[in-house]
Amino acid sequence: MLNKTLAPEFWKQKSLAEMNRIEWEAICDGCGKCCLHKIIEDDSDDDLDLEQGEAHEPVELLNPTDYIRDGEELLYTNVVCHLLNDKTCSCSKYSERTRLVPDCVQLTQDNLEDIFFMPTSCSYRRLHEGRGLPSWHPLLNKGKKSAMHKAGMSVRGKVLKDNVVDIHDYEDHLVTWPLDDTD
């Protein structure tokens, strides 16, 4: 729902750094792509020596990261955080998410430049790169997400929850649709 206290087209008048908390939150298009699990592909991982009888890499190698090295590639899966409501594409425990899911990243004005894994369609990324909001953004559609869902820009109907997919099977769930961007 559109917040009536927001100035019309405030995102054209202010930089992301100048936005207040309400404006900042309104920039989120609510697509849910940031809640997708990602994999960093590294050719050197192929050289990993597994112990005799081990079927998978050790769990410590599967830990979250906040950087990507030269030669690594970010791959998206269709596996999403178990807290995401996959119909509304909203977190079911938004205010508690970083406590319940410690590696959930809270995007802020201070860390926007360091978060390399936001998809190109992300409204924060688009504004940061000077590309403006996409035509399907809720702020351009009376606060409604229906244009975003219709354009196929959300995770709705495309995901599995991480509490039903083993972390070692994420590679079986690689997808490219999160990389789609329109206008």
C-alpha positions as CSV (number, residue, x, y, z in Angstrom):
1,M,0.0,0.0,0.0
2,L,1.3,3.5,-0.9
3,N,2.3,5.6,2.1
4,K,0.5,8.9,1.9
5,T,3.3,10.8,3.7
6,L,5.7,10.2,0.8
7,A,6.4,13.2,-1.5
8,P,5.6,12.5,-5.1
9,E,8.5,11.1,-7.0
10,F,10.8,11.6,-4.0
11,W,13.3,9.2,-5.5
12,K,14.0,11.7,-8.3
13,Q,14.6,14.5,-5.8
14,K,16.8,12.7,-3.3
15,S,19.8,10.4,-3.5
16,L,19.6,7.1,-1.7
17,A,21.9,8.6,1.0
18,E,19.5,11.5,1.6
19,M,16.3,9.3,2.1
20,N,14.7,8.9,5.5
21,R,13.7,5.5,6.7
22,I,10.2,5.6,5.3
23,E,11.4,6.6,1.9
24,W,14.2,4.0,2.0
25,E,11.8,1.2,2.8
26,A,9.4,2.4,0.0
27,I,12.2,2.0,-2.6
28,C,12.1,-1.8,-2.0
29,D,10.0,-3.2,-4.8
30,G,9.2,-6.3,-2.7
31,C,10.3,-8.8,-5.4
32,G,11.9,-11.2,-2.9
33,K,15.0,-11.8,-5.1
34,C,17.3,-10.7,-2.3
35,C,15.9,-13.7,-0.3
36,L,17.1,-16.2,-2.9
37,H,20.1,-18.3,-1.9
38,K,23.1,-17.7,-4.1
39,I,26.2,-19.8,-4.8
40,I,29.6,-18.4,-5.7
41,E,31.2,-20.6,-8.4
42,D,35.0,-20.8,-8.2
43,D,37.0,-22.9,-10.6
44,S,39.4,-23.7,-7.7
45,D,36.6,-25.4,-5.8
46,D,36.9,-28.2,-8.4
47,D,40.3,-28.9,-6.9
48,L,39.0,-29.4,-3.4
49,D,40.2,-32.7,-1.9
50,L,37.3,-34.4,-0.2
51,E,38.1,-36.9,2.5
52,Q,37.6,-40.6,1.5
53,G,33.8,-41.3,1.5
54,E,32.7,-37.6,1.7
55,A,30.0,-36.8,-0.8
56,H,30.0,-33.0,-0.2
57,E,32.3,-30.2,0.7
58,P,32.5,-29.4,4.4
59,V,29.7,-27.2,5.7
60,E,32.2,-24.5,6.8
61,L,32.9,-23.9,3.1
62,L,29.2,-23.1,2.5
63,N,29.2,-20.1,4.9
64,P,27.8,-16.8,3.8
65,T,30.2,-14.1,2.5
66,D,30.1,-10.4,1.9
67,Y,32.6,-10.3,-1.0
68,I,33.4,-11.9,-4.3
69,R,36.9,-12.4,-5.8
70,D,38.1,-12.0,-9.3
71,G,37.3,-15.2,-11.2
72,E,34.3,-16.1,-9.1
73,E,30.8,-16.0,-10.5
74,L,27.6,-15.4,-8.6
75,L,24.8,-17.9,-9.4
76,Y,21.2,-17.7,-8.3
77,T,19.1,-20.6,-7.1
78,N,15.3,-20.9,-6.9
79,V,15.7,-21.7,-3.2
80,V,14.4,-19.0,-0.9
81,C,14.5,-18.2,2.8
82,H,11.9,-20.1,4.8
83,L,10.7,-16.8,6.2
84,L,9.6,-15.4,2.9
85,N,5.9,-15.6,2.1
86,D,6.1,-16.8,-1.5
87,K,2.7,-15.4,-2.4
88,T,3.2,-11.8,-1.2
89,C,7.0,-11.9,-1.6
90,S,7.3,-10.4,1.8
91,C,9.2,-11.6,4.9
92,S,6.9,-13.1,7.4
93,K,9.1,-12.0,10.3
94,Y,10.6,-8.8,8.8
95,S,11.4,-7.0,12.1
96,E,13.0,-10.2,13.5
97,R,14.6,-11.5,10.3
98,T,18.2,-10.7,11.2
99,R,17.9,-12.4,14.6
100,L,16.1,-15.4,13.2
101,V,18.4,-15.7,10.1
102,P,21.8,-14.4,11.2
103,D,23.1,-14.2,7.6
104,C,20.1,-12.2,6.4
105,V,21.6,-8.9,5.2
106,Q,19.9,-5.7,6.1
107,L,20.4,-3.4,3.2
108,T,21.2,0.2,4.3
109,Q,22.6,3.4,2.8
110,D,25.9,2.5,4.5
111,N,26.3,-1.0,3.0
112,L,24.7,-0.6,-0.4
113,E,28.0,-0.4,-2.3
114,D,29.3,-3.5,-0.6
115,I,26.3,-5.8,-1.5
116,F,27.3,-7.3,-4.8
117,F,24.6,-9.9,-4.9
118,M,21.6,-7.7,-5.4
119,P,20.1,-8.5,-8.9
120,T,20.2,-5.9,-11.6
121,S,16.4,-5.4,-11.3
122,C,16.7,-4.4,-7.6
123,S,15.3,-0.9,-7.3
124,Y,18.1,0.1,-4.8
125,R,20.7,-1.0,-7.3
126,R,18.9,0.6,-10.2
127,L,18.7,4.0,-8.4
128,H,22.3,3.7,-7.3
129,E,23.4,3.1,-10.9
130,G,21.3,6.0,-12.1
131,R,18.8,3.9,-14.0
132,G,15.6,5.0,-12.2
133,L,12.7,2.9,-11.1
134,P,11.3,0.2,-13.4
135,S,7.7,0.7,-14.8
136,W,6.4,-2.2,-12.7
137,H,7.6,-0.7,-9.4
138,P,4.8,-0.4,-6.8
139,L,5.6,3.3,-6.3
140,L,4.6,3.8,-10.0
141,N,1.5,1.6,-9.7
142,K,-0.5,3.0,-6.8
143,G,1.5,1.0,-4.2
144,K,0.5,-2.3,-5.7
145,K,2.8,-5.2,-6.6
146,S,0.5,-6.6,-9.3
147,A,2.4,-5.1,-12.2
148,M,5.6,-6.5,-10.8
149,H,4.1,-10.0,-10.5
150,K,2.6,-9.7,-14.0
151,A,6.0,-8.7,-15.5
152,G,7.5,-11.8,-13.9
153,M,9.9,-9.7,-11.8
154,S,9.1,-11.3,-8.4
155,V,9.8,-14.7,-7.0
156,R,6.1,-15.6,-6.8
157,G,5.4,-19.1,-8.1
158,K,9.1,-19.8,-8.8
159,V,10.7,-20.9,-5.5
160,L,11.2,-23.6,-3.0
161,K,11.8,-22.9,0.7
162,D,15.3,-23.6,2.2
163,N,13.8,-25.8,4.9
164,V,12.8,-28.4,2.2
165,V,16.0,-28.3,0.1
166,D,19.2,-29.7,1.5
167,I,22.0,-27.1,1.2
168,H,24.2,-29.6,-0.7
169,D,21.5,-29.8,-3.3
170,Y,21.4,-26.1,-4.1
171,E,23.5,-26.6,-7.2
172,D,20.5,-28.7,-8.6
173,H,18.4,-25.5,-8.3
174,L,20.4,-23.0,-10.3
175,V,18.3,-20.5,-12.3
176,T,18.9,-17.4,-14.5
177,W,15.5,-15.7,-14.2
178,P,16.6,-13.5,-11.2
179,L,19.0,-11.8,-13.7
180,D,16.1,-10.6,-15.9
181,D,15.5,-6.9,-15.9
182,T,13.0,-4.9,-17.8
183,D,13.0,-1.3,-18.9
